[in-house]
Structure formats: C-alpha cells, structure tokens
Amino acid sequence: MEQAHSTTCSVHDQGGYMKKPKFYIGIDIAADTFAVSILTQENSLVARKEEFANKNGGFTLLIKWLKQCKVKASDTVVCMEHTGVYMEALSAFLYAKKFVIWQESALKVKRAFKLSTHKTDAVDSEQIAQYAVRFLDQLQPYQPKSLRVERIKTLLQTREFFTTQLTANKNAKKALERKVANVNKVISFYRSNIDSLSKTIKEMNEEIKLLIDEDSFLKDQVNLLMSIPSVGLLLSANLLVLSNGFTQQLNAKKLSAHAGICPYQHQSGSSIRRRAKSRQYGPKILRKLMYLASISLRMHHDKFKKYFFRKVEEGKCKKIALNNIANKLLKIICAVLKNQQVYILGYRSVSPVLLKKS
C-alpha cells in the first residue's frame, strides 16, 4: 500500500520536485552480513564491497568506506530489499546519518531483471542499485515507526502466533478425546497448554490496550474506530500499525488491495469470462480480521444483513458477498478517520444540491 510521508528528504528540492541523486547505493542484506554497490546516475559502478558485518561495527565501517568513496548522504539514495528484522538496525542507523532510505519489495526487484547465470550477494547489491536508478520516480522514503507503534506491532504479531498455537492445541485435544485408548494424561497436558496460552493472550490484549491508552491521540483514534459496528481493539490496533500511528492517511481502495480483499476482473475476448475474485495475498492478520468483522456485520447489523441476502439472491456466492461487506466496512473506517467523527448509525450523506433545492 502506498504511504504518505510528511518529512521532506534530501533528494527533493523546496518545490517538491525530485532531484537526481549523484549516487545510488544498493544493499543486499543477509542475517549476518550485507554487500554494498555504489552506482552513478549514468549507471556506472563506482565501488563494491562484498561483505560488511550486519551489526554496529559493520555499520561504522560502511560509513568510513562511503567517505573514502566521497559519497555524501545529501546526494545519495540507499536502496535495499525488504528483509524484515535483518534490515531494521541498518535502516535506523543510516536514517540517523541523514541518508534517504528506500525499502523495496524483493519480488519487485527480482521481476525488474532477467535471470542471469551468476547470483551472489555482490551481484544482487548491484542489481538493487540499478533498480534504484531505473525506478527513482517510484521512491517511497523510509520513515521509522515510533517505539510505541513498534511495541504494538510486536505484540500483535506474537499474539497471532500464540492464537495459532491455541487453536492447534484445542484441535489436538478434541481429537484425543475421541480415541478409544486411555490418553487422559496427554489430554491433561493439552489442557494445561490451553489454559496457559489463553491467559497469555488475555494479558497481551491488556498490554496492547494499555499502550494505546497511554497516548491520548492514539486512544482518540482507536475510540473513533471502535464506534463502528464490528470494529474491535485488534482490528483498530492493526490499522494503527499500518498507518504508523495514524500519521498516514488510509485510502479504502489501496487498503483493500493491500489486504488482498479487492476483487479483480478476469476477462479476455468473448470466451474468457471468469468471476471477479480477490488474490488473497497481503497481511493475513488484517484479512482475517476484516473477514470476521464482515461475518459479524452480516449477523448483527440489519442493513448489512439485507445487503448480503440481496446479493446472494442476485447470484453472488456468499463468500463474495461477505467480501463486498468487508470493502464497505473499509470505506466507513477511512471516512471516520478522515472526518474525525464517530460512526452514526443510520447516517445518510445528503447532496448539497438537494439541500439547496429543499
């Protein structure tokens, strides 16, 4: 999903137009090391270093090496593939040194090049730098999340892992209870795990709420979201993380595509006429929460219940009708955040033209 960045970066002039950086740095990151290549605007190789340690000592050596190559942060873009926790420390370090950081999807970088016979970290780092040269107009500068948002993100990810484990333990216990052989001792082990996981998940919910309540702005935004039917703490917290603490405006269409619930048409000529369907990729947690929220709306909200059955009568399958409800919910979420007003049950937008006529 595209993100809005309020901070101007060094590769932009005061008028907001992109200035061509002098140097393009590509970094290929692994767990323990990273390789670096430096290119110019003309796509010529300035220097390449095959191995730095992926820790503070290696970061310091990188800065010394860049100084030797006469590379300054003010006229440089650093591009790296999004590798999760492996890139976090280096990104934060370079950001503190005033470099413009570009974290790009590894798949997008891969698709930009034809398959080659050689694949090494050094070759990959040069390709990443070439990608930055070719696609500079798509640059989305990295902005670090606040520590509070990072803590909430970690809690949500860990909670989801424990929830998966809890479900697995419950399913295993249920299966064992049907066995003819006496397995009471094993069942007691599962019961113990289930009780422990349930308690931990409850404590994590409380910790997430506490972190949100300690920040008055975050608390107000989450309360706005939770005024919407079927939107609870977990969905609100995931949207909080996605918008970097609600500092970036959410767009319903982009959010739908990002979550993997946007239906795409599949038609060609007169012979291919497939049903529109979502691609089911993107953040699984957000997609799952949107699906659960759409089920809740269908069951407990009259307006959405009527909408659901109307679409089913028109020939749409139930899953697509639920997907439509999820997309409608996203529009409501974005509208509530944009207008900074709580959800009003039964609210209808009136055209100014109609008001004038009346």
LOBATOR-448546 format. One record per residue (C-alpha): residue number from 1; residue in one letter; x, z, y. Coordinates in nm, 4 decimals. Layout:
residues N
MIGU   resi   resn          u          w          v
MIGU    NUM      A          X          Z          Y
...
***
This chain:
residues 358
MIGU   resi   resn          u          w          v
MIGU      1      M     0.0000     0.0000     0.0000
MIGU      2      E     0.1300    -0.0834     0.3440
MIGU      3      Q     0.2172     0.2163     0.5555
MIGU      4      A     0.2164     0.2606     0.9292
MIGU      5      H     0.5337     0.4032     1.0792
MIGU      6      S     0.5247     0.5582     1.4225
MIGU      7      T     0.9021     0.6020     1.4554
MIGU      8      T     1.0865     0.3034     1.6002
MIGU      9      C     1.4004     0.2061     1.4160
MIGU     10      S     1.7291     0.0712     1.5381
MIGU     11      V     1.6588    -0.2850     1.4237
MIGU     12      H     1.3700    -0.3092     1.6740
MIGU     13      D     1.4120    -0.3630     2.0438
MIGU     14      Q     1.1960    -0.1956     2.3086
MIGU     15      G     0.9402    -0.4756     2.2959
MIGU     16      G     0.8788    -0.4084     1.9266
MIGU     17      Y     1.0275    -0.7356     1.8024
MIGU     18      M     1.2648    -0.7487     1.5083
MIGU     19      K     1.6293    -0.7960     1.5970
MIGU     20      K     1.8552    -0.9456     1.3346
MIGU     21      P     2.0849    -0.6757     1.1947
MIGU     22      K     2.4529    -0.7610     1.1709
MIGU     23      F     2.4943    -0.6135     0.8228
MIGU     24      Y     2.2719    -0.5872     0.5159
MIGU     25      I     2.3645    -0.3241     0.2581
MIGU     26      G     2.2275    -0.3415    -0.0956
MIGU     27      I     2.2487    -0.0316    -0.3130
MIGU     28      D     2.1830    -0.0262    -0.6874
MIGU     29      I     2.1199     0.3358    -0.7892
MIGU     30      A     2.1539     0.4980    -1.1313
MIGU     31      A     2.1264     0.8606    -1.2344
MIGU     32      D     2.4946     0.9449    -1.1803
MIGU     33      T     2.6397     0.6582    -0.9759
MIGU     34      F     2.5451     0.3776    -0.7377
MIGU     35      A     2.7002     0.0418    -0.6441
MIGU     36      V     2.7075    -0.0991    -0.2899
MIGU     37      S     2.7361    -0.4512    -0.1470
MIGU     38      I     2.7583    -0.5491     0.2207
MIGU     39      L     2.6390    -0.8904     0.3420
MIGU     40      T     2.6229    -1.0508     0.6865
MIGU     41      Q     2.3343    -1.2431     0.8441
MIGU     42      E     2.4862    -1.5624     0.7009
MIGU     43      N     2.4575    -1.4132     0.3503
MIGU     44      S     2.8356    -1.3901     0.3079
MIGU     45      L     2.9867    -1.0973     0.1198
MIGU     46      V     3.1815    -0.8536     0.3391
MIGU     47      A     3.2739    -0.5968     0.0760
MIGU     48      R     3.1562    -0.4499    -0.2506
MIGU     49      K     3.2165    -0.1138    -0.4182
MIGU     50      E     3.1155    -0.0807    -0.7806
MIGU     51      E     3.0873     0.2946    -0.8109
MIGU     52      F     3.0111     0.5975    -0.5938
MIGU     53      A     2.9037     0.9321    -0.7358
MIGU     54      N     2.5322     0.9923    -0.6785
MIGU     55      K     2.5900     1.3307    -0.5132
MIGU     56      N     2.7053     1.4719    -0.1791
MIGU     57      G     3.0727     1.3943    -0.2416
MIGU     58      G     2.9897     1.0308    -0.3173
MIGU     59      F     2.7696     1.0060    -0.0075
MIGU     60      T     3.0568     1.1254     0.2120
MIGU     61      L     3.2926     0.8701     0.0563
MIGU     62      L     3.0307     0.5990     0.1192
MIGU     63      I     3.0246     0.6775     0.4924
MIGU     64      K     3.4080     0.6701     0.5073
MIGU     65      W     3.4111     0.3342     0.3265
MIGU     66      L     3.1489     0.1888     0.5637
MIGU     67      K     3.3604     0.2974     0.8618
MIGU     68      Q     3.6607     0.1189     0.7091
MIGU     69      C     3.4417    -0.1930     0.6803
MIGU     70      K     3.3438    -0.1463     1.0504
MIGU     71      V     2.9764    -0.1089     0.9595
MIGU     72      K     2.7676     0.0881     1.2089
MIGU     73      A     2.4229     0.2371     1.1473
MIGU     74      S     2.2831     0.0861     1.4691
MIGU     75      D     2.3144    -0.2744     1.3451
MIGU     76      T     2.2609    -0.2266     0.9712
MIGU     77      V     1.9724    -0.2259     0.7230
MIGU     78      V     2.0189    -0.0441     0.3932
MIGU     79      C     1.8010    -0.1744     0.1105
MIGU     80      M     1.7606    -0.0039    -0.2275
MIGU     81      E     1.5199    -0.0258    -0.5186
MIGU     82      H     1.2615     0.2485    -0.5519
MIGU     83      T     1.4005     0.4617    -0.8347
MIGU     84      G     1.2149     0.7884    -0.7819
MIGU     85      V     1.4215     1.1068    -0.7764
MIGU     86      Y     1.7536     0.9194    -0.8193
MIGU     87      M     1.7342     0.7769    -0.4658
MIGU     88      E     1.5866     1.0770    -0.2806
MIGU     89      A     1.9109     1.2547    -0.1913
MIGU     90      L     2.0923     0.9363    -0.0808
MIGU     91      S     1.7926     0.8184     0.1240
MIGU     92      A     1.7694     1.1524     0.3052
MIGU     93      F     2.1464     1.1550     0.3672
MIGU     94      L     2.1557     0.8025     0.5149
MIGU     95      Y     1.8395     0.8657     0.7177
MIGU     96      A     2.0107     1.1695     0.8747
MIGU     97      K     2.3025     0.9374     0.9612
MIGU     98      K     2.0564     0.7129     1.1571
MIGU     99      F     2.0568     0.4231     0.9089
MIGU    100      V     1.7416     0.2171     0.8666
MIGU    101      I     1.6394     0.2625     0.5019
MIGU    102      W     1.4302     0.0094     0.3107
MIGU    103      Q     1.2985     0.1233    -0.0264
MIGU    104      E     1.1613    -0.1777    -0.2130
MIGU    105      S     0.9859    -0.2210    -0.5454
MIGU    106      A     1.2300    -0.3144    -0.8222
MIGU    107      L     0.9783    -0.5682    -0.9547
MIGU    108      K     0.9592    -0.7499    -0.6190
MIGU    109      V     1.3378    -0.7725    -0.6018
MIGU    110      K     1.3557    -0.8999    -0.9603
MIGU    111      R     1.0925    -1.1687    -0.9006
MIGU    112      A     1.2807    -1.2964    -0.5955
MIGU    113      F     1.5723    -1.4197    -0.8107
MIGU    114      K     1.6131    -1.6449    -1.1098
MIGU    115      L     1.7577    -1.4987    -1.4274
MIGU    116      S     2.1372    -1.5015    -1.4269
MIGU    117      T     2.3916    -1.4728    -1.7089
MIGU    118      H     2.5556    -1.1643    -1.5630
MIGU    119      K     2.3870    -0.8318    -1.4967
MIGU    120      T     2.5944    -0.5435    -1.3653
MIGU    121      D     2.5331    -0.2754    -1.1052
MIGU    122      A     2.7600    -0.4623    -0.8642
MIGU    123      V     2.5725    -0.7918    -0.9116
MIGU    124      D     2.2395    -0.6119    -0.8725
MIGU    125      S     2.3528    -0.4458    -0.5488
MIGU    126      E     2.4473    -0.7862    -0.4039
MIGU    127      Q     2.1079    -0.9280    -0.5026
MIGU    128      I     1.9347    -0.6361    -0.3308
MIGU    129      A     2.1347    -0.7111    -0.0148
MIGU    130      Q     2.0395    -1.0806    -0.0420
MIGU    131      Y     1.6762    -0.9754    -0.0774
MIGU    132      A     1.7047    -0.7809     0.2495
MIGU    133      V     1.8468    -1.0896     0.4247
MIGU    134      R     1.5719    -1.3185     0.2954
MIGU    135      F     1.2742    -1.0884     0.3416
MIGU    136      L     1.3665    -0.8951     0.6555
MIGU    137      D     1.0216    -0.9691     0.8017
MIGU    138      Q     0.8711    -0.7503     0.5256
MIGU    139      L     1.0833    -0.4472     0.6143
MIGU    140      Q     0.8975    -0.1152     0.5980
MIGU    141      P     1.1369     0.1540     0.7225
MIGU    142      Y     1.1596     0.4684     0.5143
MIGU    143      Q     1.0200     0.7857     0.6675
MIGU    144      P     1.0883     1.1117     0.4813
MIGU    145      K     0.7891     1.3269     0.3948
MIGU    146      S     0.7667     1.6818     0.5220
MIGU    147      L     0.8735     1.9602     0.2867
MIGU    148      R     0.5132     2.0821     0.2657
MIGU    149      V     0.3885     1.7392     0.1601
MIGU    150      E     0.6708     1.7109    -0.0945
MIGU    151      R     0.5785     2.0506    -0.2414
MIGU    152      I     0.2142     1.9495    -0.2701
MIGU    153      K     0.3169     1.6202    -0.4321
MIGU    154      T     0.5333     1.8008    -0.6889
MIGU    155      L     0.2531     2.0469    -0.7665
MIGU    156      L     0.0045     1.7638    -0.8170
MIGU    157      Q     0.2387     1.5736    -1.0491
MIGU    158      T     0.3184     1.8860    -1.2515
MIGU    159      R    -0.0483     1.9825    -1.2667
MIGU    160      E    -0.1346     1.6410    -1.4078
MIGU    161      F     0.1350     1.6812    -1.6753
MIGU    162      F     0.0013     2.0236    -1.7741
MIGU    163      T    -0.3549     1.8895    -1.7760
MIGU    164      T    -0.2491     1.6193    -2.0222
MIGU    165      Q    -0.0871     1.8845    -2.2407
MIGU    166      L    -0.4003     2.0999    -2.2220
MIGU    167      T    -0.6190     1.8107    -2.3371
MIGU    168      A    -0.3782     1.7337    -2.6229
MIGU    169      N    -0.3826     2.0982    -2.7373
MIGU    170      K    -0.7628     2.1124    -2.7264
MIGU    171      N    -0.7944     1.7915    -2.9283
MIGU    172      A    -0.5420     1.9126    -3.1889
MIGU    173      K    -0.7177     2.2490    -3.2205
MIGU    174      K    -1.0544     2.0781    -3.2626
MIGU    175      A    -0.9132     1.8564    -3.5405
MIGU    176      L    -0.7546     2.1512    -3.7229
MIGU    177      E    -1.0816     2.3464    -3.7166
MIGU    178      R    -1.2347     2.0747    -3.9353
MIGU    179      K    -0.9679     2.0974    -4.2061
MIGU    180      V    -1.0618     2.2480    -4.5424
MIGU    181      A    -0.7249     2.4213    -4.5850
MIGU    182      N    -0.6838     2.7565    -4.4121
MIGU    183      V    -0.4887     2.6936    -4.0874
MIGU    184      N    -0.6087     2.9908    -3.8816
MIGU    185      K    -0.2543     3.0887    -3.7842
MIGU    186      V    -0.1822     2.7426    -3.6466
MIGU    187      I    -0.5144     2.7408    -3.4621
MIGU    188      S    -0.4215     3.0742    -3.3004
MIGU    189      F    -0.1012     2.9118    -3.1698
MIGU    190      Y    -0.3051     2.6365    -3.0067
MIGU    191      R    -0.5463     2.8914    -2.8583
MIGU    192      S    -0.2504     3.0733    -2.7051
MIGU    193      N    -0.1173     2.7490    -2.5556
MIGU    194      I    -0.4596     2.6556    -2.4224
MIGU    195      D    -0.5041     2.9948    -2.2526
MIGU    196      S    -0.1537     2.9784    -2.1026
MIGU    197      L    -0.1944     2.6211    -1.9737
MIGU    198      S    -0.5400     2.6951    -1.8302
MIGU    199      K    -0.4021     2.9954    -1.6429
MIGU    200      T    -0.1065     2.7941    -1.5094
MIGU    201      I    -0.3292     2.5091    -1.3893
MIGU    202      K    -0.5563     2.7577    -1.2108
MIGU    203      E    -0.2539     2.9138    -1.0369
MIGU    204      M    -0.1307     2.5689    -0.9320
MIGU    205      N    -0.4716     2.4895    -0.7812
MIGU    206      E    -0.4477     2.8095    -0.5784
MIGU    207      E    -0.0927     2.7247    -0.4665
MIGU    208      I    -0.1992     2.3748    -0.3527
MIGU    209      K    -0.4872     2.5230    -0.1527
MIGU    210      L    -0.2574     2.7869    -0.0033
MIGU    211      L    -0.0046     2.5256     0.1132
MIGU    212      I    -0.2840     2.3249     0.2760
MIGU    213      D    -0.4493     2.6270     0.4396
MIGU    214      E    -0.1176     2.7389     0.5931
MIGU    215      D    -0.1155     2.4206     0.8068
MIGU    216      S    -0.4149     2.4088     1.0432
MIGU    217      F    -0.4039     2.0274     1.0805
MIGU    218      L    -0.3916     1.9630     0.7059
MIGU    219      K    -0.6641     2.2211     0.6499
MIGU    220      D    -0.8949     2.0494     0.9022
MIGU    221      Q    -0.8379     1.7054     0.7489
MIGU    222      V    -0.8993     1.8286     0.3947
MIGU    223      N    -1.2176     2.0056     0.5085
MIGU    224      L    -1.3365     1.6765     0.6575
MIGU    225      L    -1.2782     1.5011     0.3266
MIGU    226      M    -1.4421     1.7753     0.1232
MIGU    227      S    -1.7584     1.7391     0.3341
MIGU    228      I    -1.8086     1.4090     0.1437
MIGU    229      P    -2.0084     1.4460    -0.1803
MIGU    230      S    -1.7892     1.4475    -0.4960
MIGU    231      V    -1.4641     1.4713    -0.2980
MIGU    232      G    -1.2831     1.7882    -0.4047
MIGU    233      L    -0.9492     1.9555    -0.3481
MIGU    234      L    -0.7498     1.7393    -0.5912
MIGU    235      L    -0.8656     1.4047    -0.4517
MIGU    236      S    -0.8143     1.5303    -0.0954
MIGU    237      A    -0.4640     1.6557    -0.1795
MIGU    238      N    -0.3674     1.3223    -0.3375
MIGU    239      L    -0.4851     1.1373    -0.0264
MIGU    240      L    -0.2869     1.3874     0.1822
MIGU    241      V     0.0308     1.2972    -0.0065
MIGU    242      L    -0.0437     0.9242     0.0033
MIGU    243      S    -0.0860     0.9300     0.3831
MIGU    244      N     0.2211     1.1542     0.4354
MIGU    245      G     0.0161     1.4474     0.5582
MIGU    246      F    -0.2474     1.2221     0.7227
MIGU    247      T     0.0118     1.0850     0.9655
MIGU    248      Q    -0.0526     0.7303     0.8398
MIGU    249      Q    -0.3970     0.5776     0.8738
MIGU    250      L    -0.5656     0.4861     0.5454
MIGU    251      N    -0.7267     0.1446     0.5091
MIGU    252      A    -1.0055     0.1142     0.2491
MIGU    253      K    -0.9146    -0.2376     0.1305
MIGU    254      K    -0.5421    -0.1653     0.0999
MIGU    255      L    -0.6103     0.1703    -0.0607
MIGU    256      S    -0.8417     0.0077    -0.3150
MIGU    257      A    -0.5746    -0.2488    -0.4064
MIGU    258      H    -0.3069     0.0214    -0.4202
MIGU    259      A    -0.5149     0.2393    -0.6523
MIGU    260      G    -0.5926    -0.0554    -0.8816
MIGU    261      I    -0.9717    -0.0490    -0.8368
MIGU    262      C    -1.0061    -0.3645    -0.6270
MIGU    263      P    -1.1943    -0.6357    -0.8230
MIGU    264      Y    -1.0152    -0.9738    -0.8219
MIGU    265      Q    -1.1858    -1.3056    -0.8935
MIGU    266      H    -1.0579    -1.5327    -1.1722
MIGU    267      Q    -1.1919    -1.8861    -1.1317
MIGU    268      S    -1.0444    -2.2323    -1.1648
MIGU    269      G    -1.2228    -2.5669    -1.1530
MIGU    270      S    -1.5555    -2.5881    -1.3332
MIGU    271      S    -1.4512    -2.4455    -1.6707
MIGU    272      I    -1.2948    -2.1059    -1.5921
MIGU    273      R    -1.5475    -1.8523    -1.4652
MIGU    274      R    -1.4393    -1.5029    -1.5603
MIGU    275      R    -1.5840    -1.1811    -1.4265
MIGU    276      A    -1.4037    -1.0208    -1.1371
MIGU    277      K    -1.2135    -0.7142    -1.2530
MIGU    278      S    -0.9545    -0.4683    -1.1264
MIGU    279      R    -0.5993    -0.4913    -1.2541
MIGU    280      Q    -0.5707    -0.1204    -1.3424
MIGU    281      Y    -0.2238    -0.0632    -1.2011
MIGU    282      G    -0.1164     0.1760    -0.9298
MIGU    283      P    -0.1194     0.5566    -0.9213
MIGU    284      K    -0.3062     0.6703    -1.2333
MIGU    285      I    -0.3971     1.0119    -1.0923
MIGU    286      L    -0.5720     0.8647    -0.7879
MIGU    287      R    -0.7532     0.6044    -1.0001
MIGU    288      K    -0.8710     0.8719    -1.2442
MIGU    289      L    -0.9962     1.0985    -0.9634
MIGU    290      M    -1.1824     0.8091    -0.7995
MIGU    291      Y    -1.3451     0.7255    -1.1340
MIGU    292      L    -1.4543     1.0873    -1.1873
MIGU    293      A    -1.5868     1.1043    -0.8310
MIGU    294      S    -1.7900     0.7840    -0.8821
MIGU    295      I    -1.9434     0.9305    -1.2006
MIGU    296      S    -2.0359     1.2462    -1.0113
MIGU    297      L    -2.1983     1.0424    -0.7323
MIGU    298      R    -2.3966     0.8391    -0.9845
MIGU    299      M    -2.5288     1.1550    -1.1486
MIGU    300      H    -2.5978     1.3792    -0.8489
MIGU    301      H    -2.6474     1.1564    -0.5442
MIGU    302      D    -2.9818     0.9705    -0.5249
MIGU    303      K    -2.8535     0.6894    -0.3041
MIGU    304      F    -2.5672     0.6023    -0.5392
MIGU    305      K    -2.7833     0.6574    -0.8466
MIGU    306      K    -3.0327     0.3946    -0.7222
MIGU    307      Y    -2.7454     0.1615    -0.6314
MIGU    308      F    -2.5941     0.1985    -0.9792
MIGU    309      F    -2.9135     0.1176    -1.1694
MIGU    310      R    -2.9924    -0.1716    -0.9353
MIGU    311      K    -2.6549    -0.3298    -1.0085
MIGU    312      V    -2.6981    -0.2766    -1.3835
MIGU    313      E    -3.0406    -0.4471    -1.3691
MIGU    314      E    -2.8769    -0.7383    -1.1857
MIGU    315      G    -2.6494    -0.7889    -1.4859
MIGU    316      K    -2.3351    -0.5993    -1.3894
MIGU    317      C    -2.1751    -0.3876    -1.6573
MIGU    318      K    -2.1783    -0.0116    -1.5991
MIGU    319      K    -1.8038     0.0144    -1.5503
MIGU    320      I    -1.8046    -0.2449    -1.2715
MIGU    321      A    -2.0992    -0.0695    -1.1051
MIGU    322      L    -1.9007     0.2569    -1.1123
MIGU    323      N    -1.6010     0.0699    -0.9716
MIGU    324      N    -1.8216    -0.0508    -0.6849
MIGU    325      I    -1.9260     0.3085    -0.6143
MIGU    326      A    -1.5589     0.4122    -0.6049
MIGU    327      N    -1.4869     0.1398    -0.3481
MIGU    328      K    -1.7836     0.2518    -0.1379
MIGU    329      L    -1.6506     0.6067    -0.1525
MIGU    330      L    -1.3114     0.4885    -0.0263
MIGU    331      K    -1.4793     0.3283     0.2763
MIGU    332      I    -1.6568     0.6570     0.3522
MIGU    333      I    -1.3291     0.8506     0.3155
MIGU    334      C    -1.1435     0.6203     0.5563
MIGU    335      A    -1.4316     0.6265     0.8063
MIGU    336      V    -1.4488     1.0077     0.8072
MIGU    337      L    -1.0731     1.0348     0.8675
MIGU    338      K    -1.0761     0.7667     1.1362
MIGU    339      N    -1.3720     0.9120     1.3291
MIGU    340      Q    -1.2719     1.2757     1.2668
MIGU    341      Q    -1.6328     1.3676     1.1905
MIGU    342      V    -1.7770     1.5417     0.8868
MIGU    343      Y    -1.9905     1.3393     0.6492
MIGU    344      I    -2.3588     1.3388     0.7443
MIGU    345      L    -2.5979     1.2972     0.4529
MIGU    346      G    -2.8332     1.0052     0.5143
MIGU    347      Y    -2.6387     0.8815     0.8186
MIGU    348      R    -2.7014     0.5209     0.9210
MIGU    349      S    -2.4952     0.3207     1.1661
MIGU    350      V    -2.7137     0.1606     1.4352
MIGU    351      S    -2.6108    -0.1590     1.6122
MIGU    352      P    -2.5669    -0.1139     1.9927
MIGU    353      V    -2.7660    -0.4375     2.0361
MIGU    354      L    -3.0689    -0.2853     1.8601
MIGU    355      L    -3.0418     0.0317     2.0687
MIGU    356      K    -3.0380    -0.1734     2.3877
MIGU    357      K    -3.3486    -0.3684     2.2826
MIGU    358      S    -3.5379    -0.0484     2.1999
***
